[in-house]
Amino acid sequence: MEASVGNNMEAVRRSKEDRKVLRKQLKASHTLLKHDGISAAQQPTKSLVVANGGLGNRVSREELSAALNEMGELETLIMHPHKPYAFVTYRSEESARKAHTHLNGEKLQCGENSVTLYLSYVDSVTCQEEVSVPLPDGLVLVEDFVSPEEEALLLAAVDWSSTNDDVTAQKALKHRRVKHYGFEFRYDNNNVDKDKPLAAGIPQECLPVLERCVKNKHVDILPDQLTVNQYESGQGIPPHVDTHSAFEDAILSLSLGAKTVMEFRHPDGRFVAVVLPERSLLVMKGESRYLWTHGITPRKFDMVPACDPQSPAHTTPDLSTYSNLTLSKRDTRTSFTFRKIRHEPCGCAFPSACDSQGAPSAPSPPPPPPSLPCCHADAALLEEEYVHRVYDAIASHFSSTRHSPWPRVCHFLLSLPAGSVLADVGCGNGKYLGVNPEVAAVGCDRSSALVHICAERGFQAFVSDALSVPLRTASCDACISIAVIHHFSTQERRLAAVRELVRLLKPGGRALIYVWAFEQEYNKQRSKYLKDQNKKHPENHSATENTQTGGSQEPHGTSSIHPSRHLEDTYRPVENIDVTDGKLSVHTNRTAFNTQDLLVPWHLKEGKKRAEEEPRDGGKKDKGKEKSQKSSGNTCSAYSSSSIAKLDCNPGPSAGFLSDMCSGSGPDTSDATHSPDSKPGASGDTSQTSSSALKSESESSPAPVFHRYYHVFQQGELEQLCGQEAGVKVQSSYHDQGNWCVILVKDLL
């Protein structure tokens, strides 16, 4: 009897687990259809899509194919760059059925990573034709240029234990350590002091290699300057062009110890990623040396061809279209870069990039931060520069960090009666427009790029300023404004944004408003934004792990709602805050605020994005939703607007599927720092970064940094603001993970 009961309980448990796997498999299929247009087949086929089994989830081809091969013989395995899924086709339908049955819901261990696989049948798998792209003019890659024995000899010639900077000018830079021989390359002015040679010339161990370079006509004369860079896993160097006036034409670079991927960018936007195998020689001459920037994205994994591609001469595989890719874990790599000191001005054919012909050899100092606006015109200009422009530049990347709706916002939306008309003013990527399918929801946003993303996701949205929404007065049963009003730079404009929400409401209609809070610690609890400050290894945590995990800070899920008069009565302007001659200060991420009006950085590293964010996507953690977006451009500076670096990351909202996907940021752990879940729905709702010239081999050449204007609200300030508008009452207010929130009700006629 007891055995029978035990068997029944086991059967029930297994049945529950099977249903759970089925639910998650269906969810994965729905996500694939919604974001990538991949339709699951209704009947078994030989082909399957493997959700969570992609390169974007740090799953290598070897690890995935090993698991899939246990189910039967594979015909093809397609792994697209940066995607969190893969396609597999078996020789027989029986093998595909076996994989579908036995691998669904199974965990796959990938080094320190673990992912759960969900498989769905697909009718067919199409593979893009793999193409090659030409190498930049003048670029030559010679594989196996040195033997393993020569490699060991060269590495042993560099004594990193030496502390005599006068001999080799050894330095420990932020992302690598470096030694100079012959002449020191100075990062403060991006040049060399040609009258002050170093005591240490190029090591004797290098001479046979350099003589071979001359013999093979890679250079005409022996170099007299050597820079040795050592990169640990996860380190890199910003894109740069070696200073024209410092060095002659040919530049030689030996890759020792490990392979890496070097990225070349042309000013016209062309991009070429070149795999540098261990012991290879890279020769840069002509256009590739003088005009194209070259750099290495800081990350721990590279996507590389799984086997040596048979590319035509002077070309390299286009990794953005390649499907036969795998992950290559980076190891310690040491580069020997040999150059010849130039003693006459450069007369190259690329004057736009030549410091000898008038182009700057180093970035100009960043402009001073902007001042607080003193009139309506100043406010509009500030918001245009430091709110509007940035969102149009980073819309797809921004959208990729906004997935899960916040629980308290969802509760408000789900409380609306069926048939209600909802306006989301400042809708961003539209993540709230589909929460309640029983209401007629429409969104508007200041960013046309984000509105385009809404349209791609099937939502109704249009471009509009939050101060003037082209909807009829009293046409909406409810409005929401989530993380928008804090982007307006004056009290008058913030009040005008509230007034516009009230205008849209029908009598008795309700509006929900969220703004970022000055008080990131409330009721003796620190917000998630501050808690993440002390993570020992933040680069190992995904963007979505830094988001809210369940709504308000109240214990046991109790409400944080307060009568509005209590909060309003507590509002007193902050005293003893930092004011720098009316200039806006730049906030240090994950620290308490010391001023209400500030610029909040959004850092982007080239390569996979990791968001170190203020409160944004609420709800449960979704560790897979963290992949970066591709953007264009490659430079940035401190304050004014410009372009954003191209990211070698997973594009689009399809970055992840389920909450049990792997943590980490895919093949790369470069970080990006963002501000809260703010969206450019407001007139003042997008700020932009700045751009600076790239420094040769310089650590001071930063990854793109965007600065958005914020006015963070004190306790009671939002209620006081709304109280100035006639015909509306604050029904309730609360603090939700570092945000002040109110629900307004419009008076009945």
Backbone hydrogen bonds, N-H to C=O, Kabsch-Sander energy under -0.5 kcal/mol:
donor,donor_aa,acceptor,acceptor_aa,energy
5,V,1,M,-2.5
6,G,2,E,-2.5
7,N,3,A,-2.4
8,N,4,S,-2.3
9,M,5,V,-2.5
10,E,6,G,-2.2
11,A,7,N,-2.4
12,V,8,N,-2.4
13,R,9,M,-2.6
14,R,10,E,-2.6
15,S,11,A,-2.2
16,K,12,V,-2.3
17,E,13,R,-2.2
18,D,14,R,-2.7
19,R,15,S,-2.2
20,K,16,K,-2.3
21,V,17,E,-2.5
22,L,18,D,-2.4
23,R,19,R,-2.5
24,K,20,K,-2.2
25,Q,21,V,-2.5
26,L,22,L,-2.6
27,K,23,R,-2.2
28,A,24,K,-2.4
29,S,25,Q,-2.3
30,H,26,L,-2.5
31,T,27,K,-2.5
32,L,28,A,-2.3
33,L,29,S,-2.2
34,K,30,H,-2.7
35,H,31,T,-2.6
36,D,32,L,-2.0
37,G,32,L,-0.6
37,G,33,L,-0.9
38,I,32,L,-1.6
39,S,37,G,-0.7
41,A,121,Y,-3.1
47,S,122,V,-0.5
48,L,88,V,-2.8
49,V,120,S,-2.8
50,V,86,A,-3.5
51,A,49,V,-0.8
51,A,118,Y,-2.9
52,N,84,P,-1.9
53,G,50,V,-1.5
54,G,84,P,-0.6
56,G,83,K,-2.9
57,N,54,G,-1.5
58,R,55,L,-2.0
59,V,54,G,-1.4
60,S,58,R,-0.6
64,L,60,S,-2.3
65,S,61,R,-2.8
66,A,62,E,-1.7
67,A,63,E,-1.3
68,L,64,L,-2.5
69,N,65,S,-2.8
70,E,66,A,-0.7
70,E,67,A,-0.5
71,M,68,L,-1.6
72,G,69,N,-0.7
75,E,89,T,-3.5
76,T,89,T,-1.7
78,I,87,F,-3.1
79,M,77,L,-0.5
79,M,323,S,-2.0
80,H,78,I,-0.5
83,K,80,H,-1.4
86,A,50,V,-1.3
87,F,78,I,-2.6
88,V,48,L,-2.6
89,T,76,T,-2.5
90,Y,46,K,-2.5
91,R,73,E,-2.4
96,A,92,S,-1.4
97,R,93,E,-2.5
98,K,94,E,-2.2
99,A,95,S,-2.4
100,H,96,A,-2.6
101,T,97,R,-2.2
102,H,98,K,-2.7
103,L,99,A,-2.5
104,N,100,H,-0.6
105,G,117,L,-3.1
106,E,103,L,-2.2
108,L,115,V,-3.6
109,Q,107,K,-0.5
110,C,108,L,-0.5
110,C,113,N,-2.8
111,G,109,Q,-0.5
113,N,110,C,-2.5
115,V,108,L,-2.2
117,L,106,E,-2.8
117,L,115,V,-0.5
118,Y,51,A,-1.5
120,S,49,V,-1.8
122,V,47,S,-1.9
133,V,316,T,-3.0
135,L,314,H,-2.6
139,L,136,P,-2.3
140,V,283,V,-2.4
142,V,281,L,-3.1
143,E,141,L,-0.6
145,F,142,V,-0.7
145,F,279,R,-1.4
146,V,279,R,-1.4
151,E,147,S,-2.7
152,A,148,P,-2.2
153,L,149,E,-2.1
154,L,150,E,-2.6
155,L,151,E,-2.5
156,A,152,A,-2.0
157,A,153,L,-0.9
157,A,154,L,-0.5
158,V,155,L,-1.1
159,D,157,A,-0.7
160,W,158,V,-1.0
162,S,159,D,-1.0
165,D,163,T,-1.4
167,V,164,N,-1.4
168,T,164,N,-1.3
169,A,165,D,-2.0
171,K,178,V,-2.8
173,L,171,K,-0.8
173,L,176,R,-1.7
177,R,230,Q,-1.7
178,V,171,K,-3.1
179,K,228,V,-2.1
180,H,168,T,-3.6
181,Y,226,L,-2.9
182,G,200,A,-3.2
183,F,181,Y,-1.8
186,R,184,E,-0.7
186,R,191,N,-3.0
187,Y,185,F,-0.5
190,N,186,R,-0.9
191,N,186,R,-1.2
193,D,184,E,-0.6
194,K,192,V,-1.1
196,K,193,D,-1.8
198,L,182,G,-2.3
199,A,166,D,-0.9
200,A,167,V,-1.5
201,G,199,A,-0.7
206,C,203,P,-1.8
207,L,204,Q,-1.3
210,L,206,C,-2.3
211,E,207,L,-2.8
212,R,208,P,-1.6
213,C,209,V,-1.6
214,V,210,L,-2.0
215,K,211,E,-2.5
216,N,212,R,-2.3
217,K,214,V,-1.6
218,H,213,C,-2.6
219,V,213,C,-1.0
224,D,339,R,-1.5
225,Q,339,R,-2.0
226,L,181,Y,-2.3
227,T,337,T,-2.3
228,V,179,K,-3.0
229,N,227,T,-0.6
229,N,335,S,-2.0
230,Q,177,R,-2.7
231,Y,229,N,-0.5
231,Y,333,R,-3.3
232,E,230,Q,-0.5
234,G,299,R,-1.6
235,Q,232,E,-2.1
237,I,296,I,-1.7
240,H,294,H,-1.5
246,A,243,T,-0.7
247,F,243,T,-1.3
248,E,340,K,-3.0
251,I,284,M,-1.9
252,L,338,F,-2.2
253,S,282,L,-2.3
254,L,336,F,-2.7
255,S,280,S,-2.3
256,L,254,L,-0.6
256,L,334,T,-2.5
260,T,276,L,-1.6
262,M,274,V,-2.8
263,E,295,G,-3.0
264,F,272,V,-3.1
265,R,293,T,-2.0
266,H,270,R,-2.5
269,G,266,H,-2.5
272,V,264,F,-2.6
274,V,262,M,-3.3
274,V,272,V,-0.5
275,V,273,A,-0.5
276,L,260,T,-3.2
279,R,255,S,-3.1
280,S,277,P,-1.6
281,L,142,V,-2.8
282,L,253,S,-2.7
283,V,140,V,-3.1
283,V,281,L,-0.5
284,M,251,I,-2.6
284,M,282,L,-0.5
285,K,138,G,-1.2
285,K,283,V,-0.5
288,S,137,D,-2.2
288,S,285,K,-1.2
289,R,285,K,-0.7
289,R,286,G,-0.7
290,Y,286,G,-2.7
291,L,287,E,-2.6
292,W,287,E,-1.7
293,T,265,R,-2.5
294,H,240,H,-2.4
295,G,263,E,-1.5
296,I,237,I,-2.3
299,R,235,Q,-0.5
299,R,297,T,-0.7
301,F,667,P,-1.9
302,D,328,S,-2.4
304,V,302,D,-0.6
304,V,326,T,-2.4
306,A,324,N,-3.0
311,S,309,P,-1.4
315,T,312,P,-1.3
316,T,133,V,-2.4
318,D,131,V,-2.5
319,L,317,P,-1.1
321,T,318,D,-1.9
322,Y,318,D,-1.1
325,L,79,M,-0.6
325,L,323,S,-1.0
326,T,304,V,-2.6
328,S,302,D,-3.0
329,K,327,L,-0.5
330,R,300,K,-2.8
333,R,231,Y,-2.5
334,T,256,L,-3.0
335,S,229,N,-2.9
336,F,254,L,-1.9
337,T,227,T,-2.6
337,T,335,S,-0.6
338,F,252,L,-2.6
338,F,336,F,-0.6
339,R,225,Q,-2.7
341,I,339,R,-0.5
342,R,246,A,-2.2
353,A,350,F,-1.8
354,C,351,P,-0.9
355,D,353,A,-0.6
357,Q,354,C,-0.8
358,G,355,D,-1.1
359,A,354,C,-2.6
372,L,582,G,-2.6
379,A,375,C,-2.2
380,A,376,H,-2.3
381,L,377,A,-2.1
382,L,378,D,-2.6
383,E,379,A,-2.5
384,E,380,A,-2.1
385,E,381,L,-2.2
386,Y,382,L,-3.1
387,V,383,E,-1.3
387,V,686,T,-1.9
388,H,383,E,-2.9
389,R,384,E,-1.8
389,R,686,T,-0.8
391,Y,387,V,-1.0
392,D,388,H,-1.3
393,A,389,R,-1.3
394,I,390,V,-2.2
395,A,391,Y,-0.8
398,F,394,I,-3.6
399,S,395,A,-2.8
400,S,396,S,-1.7
401,T,397,H,-0.7
401,T,398,F,-1.4
402,R,399,S,-1.6
403,H,401,T,-0.6
410,C,406,W,-2.5
411,H,407,P,-2.5
412,F,408,R,-1.7
413,L,409,V,-2.4
414,L,410,C,-3.1
415,S,411,H,-0.9
415,S,412,F,-0.5
416,L,413,L,-1.3
419,G,438,E,-3.4
420,S,417,P,-1.8
422,L,420,S,-0.6
422,L,440,A,-2.8
423,A,478,A,-2.0
424,D,442,V,-2.5
425,V,423,A,-0.8
425,V,480,I,-2.1
426,G,424,D,-0.9
426,G,444,C,-2.8
427,C,424,D,-0.6
427,C,444,C,-2.2
430,G,427,C,-2.5
433,L,430,G,-1.2
434,G,430,G,-0.6
435,V,432,Y,-1.1
439,V,436,N,-1.5
440,A,420,S,-3.1
441,A,439,V,-0.9
442,V,422,L,-2.2
443,G,460,Q,-2.4
444,C,424,D,-2.2
445,D,462,F,-1.7
446,R,680,P,-2.5
447,S,680,P,-0.5
448,S,446,R,-0.7
451,V,447,S,-2.0
452,H,448,S,-2.1
453,I,449,A,-1.5
454,C,450,L,-2.1
455,A,451,V,-2.2
456,E,452,H,-2.2
457,R,453,I,-1.6
458,G,455,A,-1.6
459,F,454,C,-2.6
461,A,459,F,-0.7
462,F,443,G,-1.7
464,S,445,D,-1.8
465,D,468,S,-0.6
468,S,465,D,-1.6
471,L,469,V,-2.5
474,A,503,R,-2.6
475,S,472,R,-1.0
475,S,504,L,-1.0
476,C,504,L,-2.6
477,D,421,V,-1.8
478,A,421,V,-1.8
479,C,510,R,-1.9
480,I,423,A,-2.1
481,S,512,L,-2.7
483,A,481,S,-0.7
483,A,514,Y,-1.3
484,V,514,Y,-0.8
487,H,484,V,-2.2
488,F,485,I,-1.7
494,R,490,T,-2.1
495,L,491,Q,-2.4
496,A,492,E,-2.1
497,A,493,R,-1.7
498,V,494,R,-1.7
499,R,495,L,-2.6
500,E,496,A,-1.9
501,L,497,A,-1.5
502,V,498,V,-2.2
503,R,499,R,-2.3
504,L,500,E,-1.5
505,L,501,L,-1.0
505,L,502,V,-0.6
506,K,476,C,-2.9
508,G,746,K,-1.5
509,G,506,K,-2.8
510,R,477,D,-1.8
511,A,744,L,-2.1
512,L,479,C,-2.3
513,I,742,V,-2.5
514,Y,481,S,-2.5
515,V,740,W,-2.2
517,A,738,G,-2.8
518,F,713,F,-3.4
519,E,713,F,-0.5
520,Q,518,F,-1.3
522,Y,525,Q,-2.8
525,Q,522,Y,-1.6
527,S,520,Q,-2.8
531,K,527,S,-2.5
532,D,528,K,-2.0
533,Q,530,L,-1.6
534,N,531,K,-1.1
535,K,532,D,-1.1
540,N,537,H,-2.2
541,H,538,P,-1.6
545,E,542,S,-0.6
546,N,542,S,-0.6
546,N,543,A,-1.6
547,T,544,T,-1.1
548,Q,617,D,-0.5
553,Q,735,H,-0.7
557,G,554,E,-1.1
558,T,555,P,-2.0
562,H,733,S,-2.7
566,H,563,P,-1.0
567,L,563,P,-1.2
568,E,564,S,-2.8
569,D,565,R,-2.2
570,T,566,H,-0.9
571,Y,567,L,-0.6
571,Y,568,E,-1.1
578,D,594,N,-1.8
580,T,583,K,-0.8
581,D,579,V,-0.8
583,K,580,T,-2.5
584,L,370,P,-3.3
585,S,597,D,-0.7
587,H,585,S,-0.6
587,H,599,L,-3.2
589,N,587,H,-0.7
591,T,588,T,-1.0
593,F,518,F,-0.6
598,L,596,Q,-0.6
598,L,710,Y,-2.3
599,L,585,S,-2.7
600,V,708,R,-2.5
602,W,706,F,-2.3
603,H,673,T,-0.8
604,L,704,P,-2.8
605,K,671,D,-0.5
612,E,610,R,-0.6
612,E,672,A,-3.0
613,E,611,A,-0.9
618,G,404,S,-0.7
618,G,616,R,-0.6
623,K,659,S,-0.7
624,G,658,L,-0.6
625,K,622,D,-1.3
626,E,624,G,-2.0
637,S,690,S,-1.4
644,I,632,S,-1.1
646,K,633,G,-1.8
649,C,647,L,-1.7
655,A,652,G,-0.7
656,G,653,P,-0.6
661,M,658,L,-1.7
668,D,665,S,-1.1
672,A,610,R,-7.4
673,T,603,H,-0.9
674,H,672,A,-0.6
677,D,615,P,-2.1
678,S,676,P,-3.3
679,K,483,A,-1.4
681,G,679,K,-1.7
682,A,679,K,-0.7
685,D,682,A,-1.0
685,D,683,S,-0.6
686,T,383,E,-0.6
687,S,386,Y,-0.8
687,S,387,V,-1.1
688,Q,385,E,-1.5
690,S,637,S,-0.8
690,S,705,V,-0.9
691,S,636,C,-0.6
698,S,695,K,-1.4
701,S,698,S,-1.0
706,F,602,W,-2.6
707,H,688,Q,-0.6
708,R,600,V,-1.9
708,R,706,F,-0.5
709,Y,386,Y,-2.0
710,Y,598,L,-2.4
711,H,486,H,-2.5
712,V,596,Q,-2.7
712,V,710,Y,-0.5
713,F,516,W,-2.6
717,E,714,Q,-1.8
718,L,714,Q,-0.6
720,Q,716,G,-2.1
721,L,717,E,-2.4
722,C,718,L,-2.5
723,G,719,E,-2.1
724,Q,720,Q,-0.6
724,Q,721,L,-1.3
725,E,722,C,-1.6
726,A,724,Q,-0.6
728,V,725,E,-0.7
729,K,745,V,-2.4
731,Q,729,K,-0.9
731,Q,743,I,-2.4
732,S,743,I,-1.3
733,S,562,H,-0.9
734,Y,741,C,-2.2
735,H,560,S,-0.5
736,D,734,Y,-0.5
736,D,739,N,-2.7
740,W,515,V,-2.1
741,C,734,Y,-2.4
742,V,513,I,-2.0
743,I,732,S,-2.5
744,L,511,A,-3.1
744,L,742,V,-0.5
745,V,729,K,-2.6
746,K,509,G,-2.7
747,D,727,G,-2.4
